[in-house]
Amino acid sequence: MQSILTFGEILKTLAKMEALLSNLAEYYTVVEQRSAIDDALIAQFQAKATELQAAAAALLTIEYDPEDPEGP
């Protein structure tokens, strides 16, 4: 099961992203109000998160076929 290494990297990256989002929440709470640019970047982040969620869901639909010439 070599995929466990990839999942480990993904989870590590997600944990870092969660920490960064928490930092932004703190920043917007006590340091500075969000700007229009911040709002645009947050919207871009939300769009990417939606894409990633769809890609993760698509992984659940993949059927293993060792005979597939198009395989990895």
N, C-alpha and C positions, 0 to 999 in steps of 0.2 A: 504494500500500500504506500506507494511513493507520493501519493497526493497529500499525505499528512503534512509534509514539509511545506507545500504550497498553502494549505489551510492555516498552518502556523504563522506564515508570513502575512497572510490576509488578516488574521485576527490581531497580530501585533500592529499592523498598520491601522486597523480600525480603532484599537485602543488609543493609539497616538492621536487619531483624528478626534476621538471623543474628548481627550484632554485638551486639544486645541480649541474645540467648540466651547468647552467649559471656560477656557481662558477668555474667549471672545465674549461670552455671556457676562463674565465678571467685568471685563473692560467696558462693555456697553452700559453696565449698571453703575459703575463708580468712576470711570475715567472720562468717557466721552460719549456723546450721543452718536447713533449711527448716521452716516451720511447717505446721500443718494447712491454714491459709488458702493458703499458697504451693502446697501439693500440689493443692488444689482449683482454683486458678488455672491450674496446669500442666495438669491434666486438661481444663479448659475450653479451653485453648490447643490441646491435642492434638485435641479434638473439632472445633474450627474448622479445624485443619490438614487433618483428614480430609475435611471438607466442601469445602475449597478444592481438594484433590486430586481429588475427584469432579467438581467443577465444571470443572476443567482437562481431565479425561478426557472430559467431555461435549462440550467444544469440538471434540474430534477426531471426533465423530460428526455434526456439523452439515454438511449438504449445502447448497451454494449454490443458491438458487432465486430468480432475479430477478423471477419472476412471483408470488411469494408475497405476498398482500395483508397478511399478518401480519408482514411483514419489518420491519427496524429503521426 
